[in-house]
Amino acid sequence: MMANHFSTRGKDRVKGTLKPSPKHSPRHKQALISDASATITDRADFKADDIMLGSGLNTLSIAASAATFGSYEYRVINFIVDLGIESGTHTFKQGEPGPIQGLSYVEFAVVGGNEIYYNCEGISGALTLDIIDHAYYIREFTFTAQDSEQKNITLTGHVSVSSSLCECP
């Protein structure tokens, strides 16, 4: 269970930053960087509408979603990493220890006649991560997962999200 979470909505962004809040003096600024996109084998390109950053006791989760939950178009790319992960290039192989705990992609599927959101768990992959001033930049990632038909799909893209809304003096 995630103890803390932070979410952004694409409609709230103006060229990557939130509009200044009239409640705060000019010394307070709200800076928010949020962006995620990917290409996925045999699927439409992925462009996130919402990005959530969450933390548990030992893990950090970054989840980028596209479309509205409940729709057939709804999709999510999720990264679960060690809370103490450092900048650098990290590899992942399902079931092996490392700073990446899990990678997954969720999409609508029909399985056994039932309409569900199917979790395509990552099999292997890599990501290049930069952590700068409470912001996480997955400059590039690529991972392979299996879809509901047991076909391998490859996801390649990038994600940026800030864990702080307000930079105060």
N, CA and C atoms as an extended XYZ file, in Angstrom:
507
Properties=species:S:1:pos:R:3:atomname:S:1:resname:S:1:resid:I:1 pbc="F F F"
N         0.840       -1.177        0.000 N   MET     1
C         0.000        0.000        0.000 CA  MET     1
C         0.888        1.244        0.000 C   MET     1
N         0.560        2.213       -0.790 N   MET     2
C         1.351        3.427       -0.885 CA  MET     2
C         1.005        4.391        0.245 C   MET     2
N         2.015        4.882        0.920 N   ALA     3
C         1.802        5.786        2.043 CA  ALA     3
C         1.537        7.212        1.576 C   ALA     3
N         2.221        7.619        0.545 N   ASN     4
C         2.077        8.978        0.031 CA  ASN     4
C         1.886        8.897       -1.468 C   ASN     4
N         1.181        9.846       -2.028 N   HIS     5
C         1.096        9.880       -3.474 CA  HIS     5
C         0.959       11.308       -3.955 C   HIS     5
N         1.329       11.493       -5.200 N   PHE     6
C         1.300       12.790       -5.831 CA  PHE     6
C         0.822       12.568       -7.249 C   PHE     6
N        -0.120       13.335       -7.688 N   SER     7
C        -0.674       13.114       -9.008 CA  SER     7
C        -0.776       14.429       -9.761 C   SER     7
N        -0.608       14.347      -11.073 N   THR     8
C        -0.777       15.523      -11.917 CA  THR     8
C        -1.797       15.197      -12.980 C   THR     8
N        -2.509       16.160      -13.408 N   ARG     9
C        -3.453       16.007      -14.506 CA  ARG     9
C        -2.963       16.862      -15.655 C   ARG     9
N        -2.922       16.287      -16.847 N   GLY    10
C        -2.456       17.005      -18.023 CA  GLY    10
C        -3.205       18.302      -18.263 C   GLY    10
N        -4.489       18.337      -17.934 N   LYS    11
C        -5.273       19.541      -18.187 CA  LYS    11
C        -4.865       20.692      -17.271 C   LYS    11
N        -4.161       20.397      -16.161 N   ASP    12
C        -3.729       21.444      -15.239 CA  ASP    12
C        -2.399       22.068      -15.651 C   ASP    12
N        -1.729       21.473      -16.606 N   ARG    13
C        -0.408       21.944      -16.981 CA  ARG    13
C        -0.493       23.044      -18.034 C   ARG    13
N         0.446       23.958      -17.969 N   VAL    14
C         0.613       24.969      -18.991 CA  VAL    14
C         2.083       24.932      -19.368 C   VAL    14
N         2.402       24.326      -20.510 N   LYS    15
C         3.777       24.158      -20.960 CA  LYS    15
C         4.674       23.595      -19.862 C   LYS    15
N         4.195       22.568      -19.150 N   GLY    16
C         5.009       21.880      -18.173 CA  GLY    16
C         5.027       22.484      -16.787 C   GLY    16
N         4.350       23.608      -16.576 N   THR    17
C         4.321       24.196      -15.237 CA  THR    17
C         2.888       24.524      -14.862 C   THR    17
N         2.626       24.546      -13.581 N   LEU    18
C         1.309       24.960      -13.122 CA  LEU    18
C         1.229       26.474      -13.136 C   LEU    18
N         0.031       26.992      -13.306 N   LYS    19
C        -0.163       28.430      -13.234 CA  LYS    19
C         0.167       28.900      -11.821 C   LYS    19
N         0.812       30.067      -11.656 N   PRO    20
C         1.118       30.562      -10.314 CA  PRO    20
C        -0.157       30.741       -9.500 C   PRO    20
N        -0.084       30.417       -8.242 N   SER    21
C        -1.229       30.557       -7.360 CA  SER    21
C        -1.283       31.980       -6.822 C   SER    21
N        -2.431       32.657       -6.915 N   PRO    22
C        -2.518       34.024       -6.419 CA  PRO    22
C        -2.382       34.099       -4.897 C   PRO    22
N        -2.502       32.983       -4.181 N   LYS    23
C        -2.392       32.986       -2.725 CA  LYS    23
C        -0.947       33.144       -2.253 C   LYS    23
N         0.007       32.816       -3.107 N   HIS    24
C         1.404       32.833       -2.696 CA  HIS    24
C         2.109       34.095       -3.181 C   HIS    24
N         3.057       34.561       -2.390 N   SER    25
C         3.858       35.712       -2.801 CA  SER    25
C         4.763       35.291       -3.950 C   SER    25
N         5.372       36.249       -4.667 N   PRO    26
C         6.244       35.918       -5.789 CA  PRO    26
C         7.439       35.052       -5.386 C   PRO    26
N         7.794       35.035       -4.075 N   ARG    27
C         8.917       34.217       -3.625 CA  ARG    27
C         8.572       32.734       -3.670 C   ARG    27
N         7.304       32.407       -3.667 N   HIS    28
C         6.861       31.021       -3.740 CA  HIS    28
C         6.505       30.732       -5.189 C   HIS    28
N         7.051       29.660       -5.710 N   LYS    29
C         6.668       29.308       -7.070 CA  LYS    29
C         6.281       27.847       -7.109 C   LYS    29
N         5.319       27.546       -7.922 N   GLN    30
C         4.905       26.168       -8.095 CA  GLN    30
C         5.537       25.655       -9.374 C   GLN    30
N         6.383       24.684       -9.237 N   ALA    31
C         7.029       24.102      -10.404 CA  ALA    31
C         6.645       22.638      -10.486 C   ALA    31
N         6.192       22.239      -11.622 N   LEU    32
C         5.781       20.857      -11.791 CA  LEU    32
C         6.150       20.394      -13.191 C   LEU    32
N         6.949       19.376      -13.231 N   ILE    33
C         7.322       18.795      -14.505 CA  ILE    33
C         6.640       17.442      -14.566 C   ILE    33
N         5.810       17.242      -15.549 N   SER    34
C         5.174       15.936      -15.679 CA  SER    34
C         4.943       15.637      -17.146 C   SER    34
N         5.498       14.511      -17.562 N   ASP    35
C         5.378       14.131      -18.957 CA  ASP    35
C         5.707       12.646      -19.064 C   ASP    35
N         4.993       11.938      -19.863 N   ALA    36
C         5.297       10.530      -20.117 CA  ALA    36
C         4.748       10.142      -21.477 C   ALA    36
N         5.577        9.471      -22.247 N   SER    37
C         5.119        8.951      -23.531 CA  SER    37
C         5.897        7.677      -23.849 C   SER    37
N         5.309        6.858      -24.705 N   ALA    38
C         5.946        5.592      -25.067 CA  ALA    38
C         5.387        5.067      -26.376 C   ALA    38
N         6.177        4.230      -27.010 N   THR    39
C         5.690        3.434      -28.127 CA  THR    39
C         5.558        2.003      -27.607 C   THR    39
N         4.543        1.316      -28.087 N   ILE    40
C         4.238       -0.032      -27.613 CA  ILE    40
C         3.942       -0.902      -28.829 C   ILE    40
N         4.540       -2.079      -28.870 N   THR    41
C         4.368       -3.002      -29.989 CA  THR    41
C         2.891       -3.186      -30.346 C   THR    41
N         2.568       -2.924      -31.610 N   ASP    42
C         1.222       -3.153      -32.162 CA  ASP    42
C         0.100       -2.424      -31.429 C   ASP    42
N         0.416       -1.309      -30.777 N   ARG    43
C        -0.594       -0.501      -30.097 CA  ARG    43
C        -0.404        0.961      -30.482 C   ARG    43
N        -1.435        1.756      -30.208 N   ALA    44
C        -1.328        3.201      -30.423 CA  ALA    44
C        -0.259        3.758      -29.487 C   ALA    44
N         0.392        4.841      -29.900 N   ASP    45
C         1.373        5.490      -29.036 CA  ASP    45
C         0.721        5.889      -27.723 C   ASP    45
N         1.520        5.920      -26.678 N   PHE    46
C         1.056        6.219      -25.325 CA  PHE    46
C         1.475        7.639      -24.970 C   PHE    46
N         0.525        8.454      -24.539 N   LYS    47
C         0.796        9.804      -24.039 CA  LYS    47
C        -0.007        9.959      -22.758 C   LYS    47
N         0.681       10.134      -21.636 N   ALA    48
C         0.016       10.158      -20.332 CA  ALA    48
C        -0.835       11.402      -20.131 C   ALA    48
N        -1.995       11.193      -19.501 N   ASP    49
C        -2.862       12.277      -19.054 CA  ASP    49
C        -2.643       12.552      -17.574 C   ASP    49
N        -2.165       11.552      -16.864 N   ASP    50
C        -2.029       11.631      -15.413 CA  ASP    50
C        -0.781       10.859      -15.004 C   ASP    50
N         0.004       11.421      -14.096 N   ILE    51
C         1.189       10.743      -13.580 CA  ILE    51
C         1.123       10.787      -12.068 C   ILE    51
N         1.311        9.623      -11.446 N   MET    52
C         1.260        9.556       -9.994 CA  MET    52
C         2.588        9.039       -9.469 C   MET    52
N         3.082        9.707       -8.437 N   LEU    53
C         4.304        9.309       -7.758 CA  LEU    53
C         3.908        8.900       -6.352 C   LEU    53
N         4.209        7.683       -5.966 N   GLY    54
C         3.829        7.200       -4.640 CA  GLY    54
C         4.998        6.541       -3.951 C   GLY    54
N         4.952        6.507       -2.625 N   SER    55
C         6.022        5.836       -1.891 CA  SER    55
C         5.438        4.960       -0.805 C   SER    55
N         6.081        3.831       -0.605 N   GLY    56
C         5.763        2.930        0.485 CA  GLY    56
C         6.923        2.976        1.462 C   GLY    56
N         7.032        1.979        2.307 N   LEU    57
C         8.131        1.955        3.265 CA  LEU    57
C         9.479        1.777        2.583 C   LEU    57
N         9.533        0.964        1.531 N   ASN    58
C        10.800        0.669        0.871 CA  ASN    58
C        10.778        0.866       -0.634 C   ASN    58
N         9.650        1.295       -1.178 N   THR    59
C         9.543        1.411       -2.628 CA  THR    59
C         8.990        2.761       -3.060 C   THR    59
N         9.271        3.075       -4.304 N   LEU    60
C         8.755        4.265       -4.966 CA  LEU    60
C         8.022        3.768       -6.205 C   LEU    60
N         6.832        4.288       -6.451 N   SER    61
C         6.048        3.885       -7.606 CA  SER    61
C         5.766        5.098       -8.479 C   SER    61
N         6.013        4.955       -9.762 N   ILE    62
C         5.658        5.982      -10.741 CA  ILE    62
C         4.671        5.325      -11.697 C   ILE    62
N         3.466        5.858      -11.755 N   ALA    63
C         2.425        5.308      -12.621 CA  ALA    63
C         1.933        6.399      -13.564 C   ALA    63
N         2.046        6.148      -14.852 N   ALA    64
C         1.569        7.083      -15.871 CA  ALA    64
C         0.352        6.457      -16.540 C   ALA    64
N        -0.763        7.190      -16.558 N   SER    65
C        -1.979        6.641      -17.159 CA  SER    65
C        -2.465        7.508      -18.313 C   SER    65
N        -3.101        6.848      -19.255 N   ALA    66
C        -3.673        7.523      -20.416 CA  ALA    66
C        -5.159        7.184      -20.479 C   ALA    66
N        -5.960        8.161      -20.800 N   ALA    67
C        -7.423        8.034      -20.910 CA  ALA    67
C        -8.055        7.925      -19.527 C   ALA    67
N        -9.359        7.806      -19.494 N   THR    68
C       -10.122        7.803      -18.251 CA  THR    68
C       -10.336        6.380      -17.761 C   THR    68
N       -10.120        6.180      -16.453 N   PHE    69
C       -10.371        4.866      -15.874 CA  PHE    69
C       -11.821        4.484      -16.151 C   PHE    69
N       -12.031        3.263      -16.559 N   GLY    70
C       -13.371        2.792      -16.902 CA  GLY    70
C       -13.608        2.751      -18.400 C   GLY    70
N       -12.730        3.414      -19.165 N   SER    71
C       -12.889        3.412      -20.618 CA  SER    71
C       -12.077        2.275      -21.236 C   SER    71
N       -12.418        1.918      -22.460 N   TYR    72
C       -11.675        0.889      -23.181 CA  TYR    72
C       -10.265        1.367      -23.530 C   TYR    72
N       -10.061        2.664      -23.588 N   GLU    73
C        -8.772        3.236      -23.970 CA  GLU    73
C        -7.807        3.388      -22.800 C   GLU    73
N        -8.283        3.182      -21.579 N   TYR    74
C        -7.464        3.380      -20.381 CA  TYR    74
C        -6.244        2.454      -20.402 C   TYR    74
N        -5.054        3.037      -20.144 N   ARG    75
C        -3.803        2.275      -20.093 CA  ARG    75
C        -2.900        2.885      -19.026 C   ARG    75
N        -2.027        2.064      -18.437 N   VAL    76
C        -1.108        2.525      -17.395 CA  VAL    76
C         0.254        1.873      -17.610 C   VAL    76
N         1.310        2.668      -17.453 N   ILE    77
C         2.672        2.137      -17.382 CA  ILE    77
C         3.143        2.397      -15.962 C   ILE    77
N         3.631        1.346      -15.294 N   ASN    78
C         3.991        1.453      -13.883 CA  ASN    78
C         5.430        0.994      -13.650 C   ASN    78
N         6.136        1.766      -12.835 N   PHE    79
C         7.513        1.458      -12.451 CA  PHE    79
C         7.548        1.378      -10.930 C   PHE    79
N         8.054        0.279      -10.374 N   ILE    80
C         8.229        0.167       -8.927 CA  ILE    80
C         9.712       -0.060       -8.677 C   ILE    80
N        10.325        0.876       -7.944 N   VAL    81
C        11.770        0.834       -7.698 CA  VAL    81
C        12.046        0.965       -6.203 C   VAL    81
N        13.263        0.595       -5.804 N   ASP    82
C        13.678        0.783       -4.415 CA  ASP    82
C        13.618        2.261       -4.074 C   ASP    82
N        13.214        2.569       -2.859 N   LEU    83
C        13.122        3.957       -2.419 CA  LEU    83
C        14.474        4.662       -2.492 C   LEU    83
N        15.554        3.956       -2.262 N   GLY    84
C        16.890        4.553       -2.297 CA  GLY    84
C        17.590        4.455       -3.635 C   GLY    84
N        16.853        4.218       -4.713 N   ILE    85
C        17.476        4.093       -6.034 CA  ILE    85
C        18.249        5.366       -6.365 C   ILE    85
N        19.356        5.211       -7.057 N   GLU    86
C        20.188        6.351       -7.430 CA  GLU    86
C        20.146        6.557       -8.934 C   GLU    86
N        20.587        7.737       -9.352 N   SER    87
C        20.687        8.030      -10.779 CA  SER    87
C        21.596        7.003      -11.445 C   SER    87
N        21.286        6.681      -12.683 N   GLY    88
C        22.103        5.732      -13.433 CA  GLY    88
C        21.252        4.848      -14.315 C   GLY    88
N        21.908        3.922      -14.989 N   THR    89
C        21.210        2.959      -15.825 CA  THR    89
C        21.029        1.682      -15.021 C   THR    89
N        19.806        1.209      -14.966 N   HIS    90
C        19.459        0.032      -14.169 CA  HIS    90
C        18.773       -0.992      -15.065 C   HIS    90
N        19.095       -2.265      -14.841 N   THR    91
C        18.461       -3.333      -15.604 CA  THR    91
C        17.486       -4.091      -14.710 C   THR    91
N        16.558       -4.770      -15.358 N   PHE    92
C        15.522       -5.515      -14.649 CA  PHE    92
C        15.342       -6.873      -15.304 C   PHE    92
N        15.227       -7.893      -14.472 N   LYS    93
C        14.835       -9.222      -14.933 CA  LYS    93
C        13.897       -9.767      -13.877 C   LYS    93
N        12.691      -10.146      -14.304 N   GLN    94
C        11.650      -10.613      -13.389 CA  GLN    94
C        12.188      -11.711      -12.468 C   GLN    94
N        11.959      -11.532      -11.156 N   GLY    95
C        12.361      -12.524      -10.171 CA  GLY    95
C        13.779      -12.386       -9.657 C   GLY    95
N        14.570      -11.481      -10.236 N   GLU    96
C        15.945      -11.287       -9.783 CA  GLU    96
C        16.039      -10.022       -8.943 C   GLU    96
N        16.924      -10.029       -7.920 N   PRO    97
C        17.063       -8.841       -7.073 CA  PRO    97
C        17.696       -7.678       -7.840 C   PRO    97
N        17.359       -6.479       -7.424 N   GLY    98
C        17.912       -5.274       -8.030 CA  GLY    98
C        17.090       -4.077       -7.616 C   GLY    98
N        17.501       -2.881       -8.011 N   PRO    99
C        16.786       -1.670       -7.602 CA  PRO    99
C        15.434       -1.481       -8.286 C   PRO    99
N        15.184       -2.199       -9.376 N   ILE   100
C        13.871       -2.158      -10.025 CA  ILE   100
C        13.089       -3.370       -9.531 C   ILE   100
N        12.008       -3.113       -8.813 N   GLN   101
C        11.191       -4.194       -8.257 CA  GLN   101
C        10.172       -4.732       -9.258 C   GLN   101
N         9.714       -3.873      -10.156 N   GLY   102
C         8.730       -4.321      -11.132 CA  GLY   102
C         8.450       -3.276      -12.186 C   GLY   102
N         8.080       -3.740      -13.365 N   LEU   103
C         7.657       -2.903      -14.482 CA  LEU   103
C         6.380       -3.543      -15.012 C   LEU   103
N         5.398       -2.731      -15.351 N   SER   104
C         4.171       -3.319      -15.888 CA  SER   104
C         3.431       -2.339      -16.787 C   SER   104
N         2.543       -2.914      -17.575 N   TYR   105
C         1.694       -2.156      -18.489 CA  TYR   105
C         0.288       -2.732      -18.363 C   TYR   105
N        -0.690       -1.883      -18.139 N   VAL   106
C        -2.081       -2.310      -17.981 CA  VAL   106
C        -2.879       -1.812      -19.182 C   VAL   106
N        -3.701       -2.707      -19.748 N   GLU   107
C        -4.534       -2.334      -20.886 CA  GLU   107
C        -5.838       -3.125      -20.837 C   GLU   107
N        -6.824       -2.641      -21.580 N   PHE   108
C        -8.104       -3.342      -21.696 CA  PHE   108
C        -7.905       -4.616      -22.517 C   PHE   108
N        -8.538       -5.691      -22.084 N   ALA   109
C        -8.475       -6.952      -22.826 CA  ALA   109
C        -9.739       -7.758      -22.545 C   ALA   109
N       -10.023       -8.690      -23.422 N   VAL   110
C       -11.101       -9.651      -23.198 CA  VAL   110
C       -10.424      -10.994      -22.944 C   VAL   110
N       -10.630      -11.516      -21.735 N   VAL   111
C       -10.016      -12.784      -21.336 CA  VAL   111
C       -11.125      -13.725      -20.878 C   VAL   111
N       -11.249      -14.859      -21.554 N   GLY   112
C       -12.295      -15.826      -21.201 CA  GLY   112
C       -13.690      -15.247      -21.305 C   GLY   112
N       -13.877      -14.315      -22.244 N   GLY   113
C       -15.178      -13.684      -22.432 CA  GLY   113
C       -15.452      -12.524      -21.488 C   GLY   113
N       -14.526      -12.250      -20.575 N   ASN   114
C       -14.687      -11.145      -19.621 CA  ASN   114
C       -13.855       -9.940      -20.031 C   ASN   114
N       -14.447       -8.755      -19.929 N   GLU   115
C       -13.728       -7.513      -20.199 CA  GLU   115
C       -12.993       -7.102      -18.926 C   GLU   115
N       -11.668       -6.991      -19.028 N   ILE   116
C       -10.857       -6.653      -17.855 CA  ILE   116
C        -9.740       -5.687      -18.237 C   ILE   116
N        -9.119       -5.104      -17.234 N   TYR   117
C        -7.848       -4.412      -17.413 CA  TYR   117
C        -6.778       -5.444      -17.089 C   TYR   117
N        -6.000       -5.811      -18.083 N   TYR   118
C        -5.012       -6.874      -17.942 CA  TYR   118
C        -3.655       -6.276      -17.592 C   TYR   118
N        -3.009       -6.832      -16.566 N   ASN   119
C        -1.692       -6.372      -16.131 CA  ASN   119
C        -0.611       -7.179      -16.850 C   ASN   119
N         0.074       -6.533      -17.781 N   CYS   120
C         1.173       -7.163      -18.520 CA  CYS   120
C         2.453       -6.923      -17.715 C   CYS   120
N         2.868       -7.920      -16.939 N   GLU   121
C         4.037       -7.748      -16.078 CA  GLU   121
C         5.319       -7.805      -16.889 C   GLU   121
N         6.256       -6.917      -16.544 N   GLY   122
C         7.537       -6.873      -17.228 CA  GLY   122
C         8.337       -8.147      -17.020 C   GLY   122
N         8.986       -8.594      -18.089 N   ILE   123
C         9.844       -9.775      -18.039 CA  ILE   123
C        11.295       -9.333      -17.873 C   ILE   123
N        11.690       -8.360      -18.673 N   SER   124
C        13.045       -7.817      -18.601 CA  SER   124
C        13.026       -6.413      -19.176 C   SER   124
N        14.038       -5.631      -18.804 N   GLY   125
C        14.105       -4.275      -19.314 CA  GLY   125
C        15.230       -3.483      -18.695 C   GLY   125
N        15.256       -2.208      -19.025 N   ALA   126
C        16.274       -1.297      -18.501 CA  ALA   126
C        15.710        0.114      -18.512 C   ALA   126
N        16.249        0.938      -17.631 N   LEU   127
C        15.886        2.354      -17.636 CA  LEU   127
C        17.083        3.189      -17.216 C   LEU   127
N        17.130        4.400      -17.743 N   THR   128
C        18.152        5.366      -17.359 CA  THR   128
C        17.456        6.443      -16.554 C   THR   128
N        17.861        6.578      -15.295 N   LEU   129
C        17.190        7.445      -14.335 CA  LEU   129
C        18.101        8.584      -13.897 C   LEU   129
N        17.559        9.794      -13.880 N   ASP   130
C        18.219       10.956      -13.284 CA  ASP   130
C        17.316       11.457      -12.173 C   ASP   130
N        17.885       11.669      -10.987 N   ILE   131
C        17.139       12.233       -9.865 CA  ILE   131
C        17.778       13.578       -9.555 C   ILE   131
N        17.010       14.658       -9.758 N   ILE   132
C        17.523       16.012       -9.570 CA  ILE   132
C        16.485       16.820       -8.808 C   ILE   132
N        16.851       17.320       -7.631 N   ASP   133
C        15.966       18.184       -6.834 CA  ASP   133
C        14.542       17.639       -6.715 C   ASP   133
N        14.389       16.458       -6.221 N   HIS   134
C        13.088       15.824       -5.981 CA  HIS   134
C        12.303       15.529       -7.258 C   HIS   134
N        12.973       15.537       -8.385 N   ALA   135
C        12.316       15.191       -9.647 CA  ALA   135
C        12.956       13.921      -10.186 C   ALA   135
N        12.139       13.057      -10.730 N   TYR   136
C        12.595       11.789      -11.278 CA  TYR   136
C        12.429       11.848      -12.790 C   TYR   136
N        13.531       11.675      -13.490 N   TYR   137
C        13.517       11.690      -14.947 CA  TYR   137
C        13.953       10.314      -15.441 C   TYR   137
N        13.017        9.543      -15.945 N   ILE   138
C        13.379        8.299      -16.603 CA  ILE   138
C        13.622        8.712      -18.048 C   ILE   138
N        14.903        9.054      -18.329 N   ARG   139
C        15.248        9.600      -19.640 CA  ARG   139
C        14.866        8.647      -20.755 C   ARG   139
N        15.059        7.369      -20.486 N   GLU   140
C        14.610        6.373      -21.451 CA  GLU   140
C        14.371        5.064      -20.720 C   GLU   140
N        13.389        4.343      -21.197 N   PHE   141
C        13.134        3.008      -20.666 CA  PHE   141
C        12.728        2.104      -21.810 C   PHE   141
N        12.980        0.853      -21.633 N   THR   142
C        12.485       -0.161      -22.546 CA  THR   142
C        12.276       -1.431      -21.735 C   THR   142
N        11.134       -2.059      -21.929 N   PHE   143
C        10.925       -3.347      -21.287 CA  PHE   143
C         9.976       -4.201      -22.103 C   PHE   143
N        10.114       -5.500      -21.891 N   THR   144
C         9.291       -6.486      -22.569 CA  THR   144
C         8.329       -7.095      -21.562 C   THR   144
N         7.091       -7.277      -21.986 N   ALA   145
C         6.058       -7.881      -21.142 CA  ALA   145
C         5.228       -8.814      -22.023 C   ALA   145
N         4.384       -9.628      -21.391 N   GLN   146
C         3.473      -10.477      -22.149 CA  GLN   146
C         2.058       -9.946      -22.016 C   GLN   146
N         1.348       -9.878      -23.156 N   ASP   147
C        -0.031       -9.400      -23.123 CA  ASP   147
C        -0.986      -10.545      -22.788 C   ASP   147
N        -2.275      -10.272      -22.841 N   SER   148
C        -3.291      -11.261      -22.453 CA  SER   148
C        -3.314      -12.481      -23.369 C   SER   148
N        -2.735      -12.355      -24.559 N   GLU   149
C        -2.660      -13.478      -25.500 CA  GLU   149
C        -1.300      -14.169      -25.434 C   GLU   149
N        -0.513      -13.843      -24.407 N   GLN   150
C         0.829      -14.394      -24.179 CA  GLN   150
C         1.818      -14.021      -25.283 C   GLN   150
N         1.569      -12.907      -25.962 N   LYS   151
C         2.496      -12.388      -26.964 CA  LYS   151
C         3.390      -11.355      -26.295 C   LYS   151
N         4.670      -11.370      -26.658 N   ASN   152
C         5.588      -10.373      -26.115 CA  ASN   152
C         5.331       -9.019      -26.754 C   ASN   152
N         5.299       -8.001      -25.923 N   ILE   153
C         5.206       -6.619      -26.391 CA  ILE   153
C         6.388       -5.865      -25.798 C   ILE   153
N         6.855       -4.854      -26.510 N   THR   154
C         7.965       -4.031      -26.034 CA  THR   154
C         7.485       -2.604      -25.883 C   THR   154
N         7.816       -2.006      -24.749 N   LEU   155
C         7.483       -0.615      -24.466 CA  LEU   155
C         8.781        0.175      -24.412 C   LEU   155
N         8.812        1.331      -25.066 N   THR   156
C         9.981        2.203      -25.075 CA  THR   156
C         9.495        3.635      -24.928 C   THR   156
N        10.113        4.396      -24.009 N   GLY   157
C         9.684        5.776      -23.833 CA  GLY   157
C        10.445        6.504      -22.758 C   GLY   157
N         9.776        7.528      -22.177 N   HIS   158
C        10.377        8.340      -21.114 CA  HIS   158
C         9.288        8.829      -20.163 C   HIS   158
N         9.707        9.189      -18.941 N   VAL   159
C         8.796        9.722      -17.926 CA  VAL   159
C         9.536       10.779      -17.121 C   VAL   159
N         8.855       11.871      -16.791 N   SER   160
C         9.391       12.895      -15.890 CA  SER   160
C         8.304       13.268      -14.905 C   SER   160
N         8.653       13.338      -13.615 N   VAL   161
C         7.683       13.764      -12.606 CA  VAL   161
C         8.426       14.373      -11.427 C   VAL   161
N         7.851       15.428      -10.867 N   SER   162
C         8.421       16.095       -9.698 CA  SER   162
C         7.676       15.647       -8.456 C   SER   162
N         8.402       15.517       -7.345 N   SER   163
C         7.749       15.128       -6.090 CA  SER   163
C         7.418       16.338       -5.237 C   SER   163
N         7.630       17.528       -5.764 N   SER   164
C         7.399       18.736       -4.980 CA  SER   164
C         6.613       19.750       -5.795 C   SER   164
N         5.536       20.254       -5.225 N   LEU   165
C         4.749       21.278       -5.912 CA  LEU   165
C         5.284       22.674       -5.661 C   LEU   165
N         5.854       22.886       -4.510 N   CYS   166
C         6.246       24.242       -4.134 CA  CYS   166
C         7.722       24.298       -3.794 C   CYS   166
N         8.443       25.203       -4.433 N   GLU   167
C         9.835       25.458       -4.090 CA  GLU   167
C         9.858       26.761       -3.313 C   GLU   167
N        10.077       26.652       -2.028 N   CYS   168
C        10.021       27.830       -1.167 CA  CYS   168
C        11.426       28.227       -0.731 C   CYS   168
N        11.680       29.530       -0.515 N   PRO   169
C        13.020       29.990       -0.135 CA  PRO   169
C        13.453       29.480        1.219 C   PRO   169
